[in-house]
Amino acid sequence: MTTRVNKIANHVQAGMLLPQATAGAPMMGAIGTKSPDDVVVISALRTPITRSKKGGFKDTMPDDLLKASLEGVIKQSGIKHEVVGDVKVGNVQLDGAYAAPARMAQFRAGFPASVPLHTLNRQCSSGLQAVADVAMAIKGGMIDVGIGAGVESMTQGGAVGGGNLPPVNLNGLMANKLAKDCLVPMGMTAEIVAERWGVTRDMQDAMAVESHNKALAAQANGNFKNEIVPVEIEVEGKTVVIDADDGPRKTTREGLAGLKTVF
């Protein structure tokens, strides 16, 4: 867990845009050292991650997942709702960065209207950007306590290739190469990277099998237990608790080789 926290802290620190306080002192300090103005993470939780359109959360709305996460952080940290200076939520797939539903989920999690919330979209790093923004707000003296979060649903958000193009000037877009390149699907960019660096399908399958095996071993060892918030959902009139990721499963290179490509 310490290694993972260190990696996240390094990512956040690298994203700090404010100038350094002194020539040699990093904005957030070094892990293992203490300073009166340290920015400290006191709770880091997530819901289980389930498969799109077929996993445990296929009928669960994103705001319910966000609500569960916020409730879990308040319970684990022991802080009072009204002490939180701001809640920042990253989102990519849902309309308007899911601003209104996120605010309503915050209320349902017990926060008063006096605690503000805003959402942001920085594509794949939206949740991380929310954490970085909280760290910067604390470091800058704007707030004392904040929550950086992220919410996403590949089932409800359209998943790969889903959704419509937002209102844009297509003629102007097509006339600018960088703007036009933004329309290249992520799957195509992956194919370009694979071809450029000689990453074969078999190499990817081998890595996938190893990844699944490591995830299954970690689950069996209880490595994820302390970071997961169990979520109660209703399934055919019955209450079911989802408390583990359902993506990791036993597989083989031969089995994966028989699957069709996504793109």
C-alpha positions as CSV (number, residue, x, y, z in Angstrom):
1,M,0.0,0.0,0.0
2,T,2.9,2.4,0.8
3,T,4.4,1.9,-2.6
4,R,1.0,2.7,-4.3
5,V,0.6,5.8,-2.2
6,N,4.1,6.9,-3.0
7,K,3.4,6.5,-6.8
8,I,0.2,8.5,-6.5
9,A,1.9,11.2,-4.5
10,N,4.7,11.5,-7.1
11,H,2.1,11.9,-9.9
12,V,0.2,14.6,-7.9
13,Q,3.5,16.4,-7.1
14,A,4.6,16.3,-10.7
15,G,1.3,17.9,-11.6
16,M,1.6,20.9,-9.2
17,L,1.6,24.0,-11.3
18,L,2.5,26.5,-8.5
19,P,6.1,27.6,-8.2
20,Q,8.3,25.9,-5.7
21,A,8.4,27.6,-2.3
22,T,12.2,27.3,-2.2
23,A,14.8,26.3,-4.8
24,G,15.3,22.8,-3.3
25,A,12.0,22.0,-1.5
26,P,9.3,20.1,-3.3
27,M,5.8,21.6,-3.0
28,M,4.4,18.6,-1.2
29,G,7.4,17.5,0.8
30,A,9.0,14.0,0.7
31,I,7.2,10.8,1.8
32,G,8.4,9.9,5.3
33,T,9.2,13.5,6.4
34,K,6.9,15.9,8.2
35,S,6.3,19.6,7.8
36,P,3.7,22.0,9.3
37,D,2.2,22.7,5.9
38,D,2.1,19.1,4.6
39,V,-0.7,18.0,2.4
40,V,-1.7,14.6,3.9
41,V,-3.9,11.9,2.4
42,I,-6.0,10.4,5.3
43,S,-8.4,8.2,3.3
44,A,-8.1,6.5,-0.1
45,L,-11.1,4.3,-1.1
46,R,-12.8,3.0,-4.2
47,T,-15.8,0.9,-5.1
48,P,-15.3,-2.5,-6.7
49,I,-14.6,-2.5,-10.4
50,T,-17.0,-4.6,-12.4
51,R,-17.3,-5.6,-16.0
52,S,-19.2,-3.2,-18.4
53,K,-22.8,-4.3,-19.3
54,K,-22.5,-7.7,-17.6
55,G,-20.8,-7.2,-14.2
56,G,-22.1,-6.6,-10.7
57,F,-22.9,-2.9,-11.4
58,K,-24.5,-3.3,-14.9
59,D,-27.8,-2.0,-13.5
60,T,-26.3,0.4,-10.9
61,M,-26.2,4.2,-11.6
62,P,-22.9,6.1,-11.4
63,D,-24.3,8.5,-8.7
64,D,-24.9,5.5,-6.4
65,L,-21.2,4.5,-6.8
66,L,-20.1,8.1,-6.0
67,K,-22.4,8.3,-3.0
68,A,-21.0,5.0,-1.6
69,S,-17.4,6.3,-2.1
70,L,-18.1,9.6,-0.4
71,E,-19.9,7.9,2.5
72,G,-16.9,5.5,2.9
73,V,-14.4,8.3,3.0
74,I,-16.3,10.1,5.7
75,K,-16.6,7.0,7.8
76,Q,-13.0,5.9,7.4
77,S,-11.5,9.4,8.0
78,G,-13.8,10.3,10.9
79,I,-14.1,13.9,9.7
80,K,-17.4,15.8,9.8
81,H,-19.2,16.6,6.5
82,E,-19.2,20.3,7.1
83,V,-15.4,20.5,7.6
84,V,-14.8,19.6,4.0
85,G,-13.9,22.8,2.0
86,D,-14.5,21.4,-1.4
87,V,-15.3,18.2,-3.3
88,K,-13.8,17.8,-6.8
89,V,-15.0,15.0,-9.0
90,G,-13.5,13.8,-12.3
91,N,-15.6,12.3,-15.0
92,V,-15.2,11.7,-18.8
93,Q,-18.0,9.6,-20.3
94,L,-21.1,11.3,-19.0
95,D,-22.7,14.5,-20.2
96,G,-21.6,17.8,-18.6
97,A,-18.9,15.9,-16.6
98,Y,-21.8,14.6,-14.5
99,A,-22.0,17.8,-12.6
100,A,-25.6,17.8,-11.4
101,P,-25.8,14.1,-10.5
102,A,-22.5,14.4,-8.7
103,R,-23.9,17.3,-6.6
104,M,-27.0,15.3,-5.8
105,A,-24.9,12.2,-4.8
106,Q,-23.0,14.5,-2.5
107,F,-26.2,15.6,-0.8
108,R,-27.4,12.0,-0.5
109,A,-24.1,11.1,1.1
110,G,-25.0,13.5,4.0
111,F,-23.1,16.7,2.9
112,P,-24.8,20.1,3.6
113,A,-25.4,22.6,0.8
114,S,-22.6,24.7,2.3
115,V,-19.9,22.3,1.1
116,P,-19.3,23.1,-2.6
117,L,-18.6,20.6,-5.4
118,H,-17.5,20.8,-8.9
119,T,-16.7,18.3,-11.6
120,L,-13.9,18.3,-14.2
121,N,-13.0,16.4,-17.4
122,R,-9.3,15.9,-18.2
123,Q,-10.0,12.7,-20.1
124,C,-8.2,9.6,-18.6
125,S,-6.5,11.6,-15.8
126,S,-9.7,13.3,-14.6
127,G,-9.8,11.6,-11.2
128,L,-6.1,12.2,-10.7
129,Q,-6.5,15.8,-11.7
130,A,-9.3,16.1,-9.0
131,V,-6.8,14.9,-6.4
132,A,-4.1,17.3,-7.6
133,D,-6.6,20.2,-7.6
134,V,-7.5,19.4,-3.9
135,A,-3.8,19.2,-3.0
136,M,-3.1,22.6,-4.7
137,A,-6.1,24.2,-3.0
138,I,-4.9,23.0,0.4
139,K,-1.3,24.1,-0.4
140,G,-2.5,27.5,-1.5
141,G,-4.5,28.1,1.7
142,M,-7.9,28.1,0.0
143,I,-9.2,25.1,2.0
144,D,-8.0,22.9,4.9
145,V,-9.8,19.7,3.9
146,G,-10.9,18.5,0.5
147,I,-12.0,15.3,-1.3
148,G,-10.7,14.4,-4.8
149,A,-12.9,11.8,-6.5
150,G,-13.7,10.2,-9.8
151,V,-16.8,8.5,-11.1
152,E,-17.3,6.6,-14.3
153,S,-19.6,4.0,-15.8
154,M,-18.7,2.4,-19.1
155,T,-22.2,0.8,-19.1
156,Q,-24.0,4.1,-18.7
157,G,-21.5,6.3,-20.5
158,G,-21.5,4.6,-23.9
159,A,-18.3,2.7,-23.4
160,V,-15.9,2.3,-26.4
161,G,-17.1,4.2,-29.4
162,G,-20.3,5.4,-27.8
163,G,-21.8,8.8,-27.6
164,N,-22.3,11.5,-30.2
165,L,-19.9,14.2,-31.3
166,P,-20.6,17.4,-29.4
167,P,-21.5,20.6,-31.4
168,V,-18.3,21.6,-33.3
169,N,-17.3,23.5,-36.4
170,L,-16.5,20.4,-38.5
171,N,-15.1,22.4,-41.5
172,G,-12.7,24.2,-39.2
173,L,-11.8,21.0,-37.3
174,M,-11.0,19.2,-40.5
175,A,-8.7,22.0,-41.7
176,N,-6.4,21.7,-38.7
177,K,-4.3,18.5,-38.4
178,L,-4.0,18.5,-34.7
179,A,-7.7,19.1,-34.2
180,K,-8.6,16.4,-36.8
181,D,-6.3,13.9,-35.1
182,C,-8.4,14.3,-32.0
183,L,-11.1,12.2,-33.8
184,V,-8.7,9.2,-34.1
185,P,-10.3,6.4,-31.9
186,M,-8.2,5.2,-29.0
187,G,-8.2,1.7,-30.5
188,M,-6.5,3.0,-33.6
189,T,-3.9,4.8,-31.5
190,A,-3.2,1.5,-29.7
191,E,-2.7,-0.2,-33.0
192,I,-0.3,2.4,-34.1
193,V,1.7,2.1,-30.9
194,A,1.7,-1.7,-31.2
195,E,3.0,-1.6,-34.7
196,R,5.6,1.1,-34.0
197,W,7.1,-0.8,-31.0
198,G,6.6,-4.3,-32.3
199,V,4.1,-5.3,-29.6
200,T,2.4,-8.5,-30.9
201,R,-1.0,-9.9,-30.0
202,D,0.7,-12.9,-28.4
203,M,2.8,-10.6,-26.2
204,Q,-0.3,-8.7,-25.1
205,D,-2.1,-12.0,-24.4
206,A,0.9,-13.2,-22.3
207,M,0.9,-10.0,-20.3
208,A,-2.9,-10.2,-19.8
209,V,-2.7,-13.7,-18.4
210,E,0.0,-12.6,-16.0
211,S,-2.0,-9.6,-15.0
212,H,-5.1,-11.7,-14.3
213,N,-3.1,-14.2,-12.3
214,K,-1.5,-11.4,-10.2
215,A,-4.9,-9.8,-9.6
216,L,-6.5,-13.1,-8.5
217,A,-3.5,-13.8,-6.1
218,A,-3.9,-10.3,-4.7
219,Q,-7.7,-10.9,-4.2
220,A,-7.0,-14.2,-2.5
221,N,-4.5,-12.6,-0.2
222,G,-6.9,-9.8,0.7
223,N,-4.7,-7.1,-0.7
224,F,-7.6,-5.0,-2.0
225,K,-9.9,-5.4,0.9
226,N,-8.9,-2.2,2.8
227,E,-9.3,0.0,-0.2
228,I,-12.7,-1.2,-1.4
229,V,-16.1,0.2,-0.2
230,P,-18.7,-2.5,-0.3
231,V,-21.8,-1.3,-2.2
232,E,-25.3,-2.5,-1.6
233,I,-27.5,-2.9,-4.7
234,E,-30.9,-4.2,-5.4
235,V,-31.2,-7.3,-7.7
236,E,-34.6,-8.6,-8.4
237,G,-36.0,-7.3,-5.2
238,K,-33.1,-8.6,-3.1
239,T,-30.2,-6.7,-1.5
240,V,-26.8,-7.8,-2.7
241,V,-23.4,-6.5,-1.5
242,I,-20.7,-6.1,-4.1
243,D,-17.4,-6.0,-2.3
244,A,-14.9,-7.3,-4.9
245,D,-13.7,-6.7,-8.4
246,D,-15.3,-9.2,-10.9
247,G,-12.9,-8.6,-13.8
248,P,-10.0,-10.8,-12.8
249,R,-10.5,-14.4,-13.8
250,K,-8.6,-17.5,-14.6
251,T,-7.6,-17.6,-18.2
252,T,-4.9,-18.9,-20.6
253,R,-3.0,-17.6,-23.5
254,E,-4.8,-20.1,-25.7
255,G,-8.2,-18.9,-24.4
256,L,-7.4,-15.3,-25.0
257,A,-6.0,-16.0,-28.5
258,G,-9.5,-17.2,-29.5
259,L,-11.2,-14.0,-28.6
260,K,-12.1,-11.4,-31.2
261,T,-10.3,-8.1,-31.1
262,V,-12.2,-5.2,-29.7
263,F,-11.4,-2.8,-32.6
